[in-house]
Amino acid sequence: QVQLVESGGGLVQPGGSLRLSCAASGDIFRVGAMGWYRQSPGKQREVVAGITTGGTTNYADSVKGRFTISRDSAKNTAYLQMNSLKPDDTAVYYCSAAVTYFRGSSYASDILWGQGTQVTVSS
């Protein structure tokens, strides 16, 4: 079974930091672009940051200068370093990745989503 598993969420005070991880596991051939999204109660899911296989990154305006996305391709893992956290950053954070995996004697590709990890910024 191919899946994404996030970790690293939690409760942090305003101004604090957290580091999220997203690991792809299973019979994986290749992991393409990876990204982080978030969803707050009553709001639509929004993109936070993305990273290509070549390391090109992009960020939502609301997190530029505070969040950093990175990846370790050897480990099929993406990270989101979040600094200077604000109460508005409180949300469930989801990882997504374009994954090509072995299926029988062939390959299949799909966009996978993790289960989400809660980030709460509060004093």
Secondary structure, 3 states (H helix, E strand, C coil): CCEEEEECCEEECCCCCEEEEEEEECCEEEEEEEEEEEECCCCCCEEEEEECCCCCEEECCCCCCCEEEEEEHHHCEEEEEECCCCHHHCEEEEEEEEEEEEECCEEEEEEEECCCEEEEECC
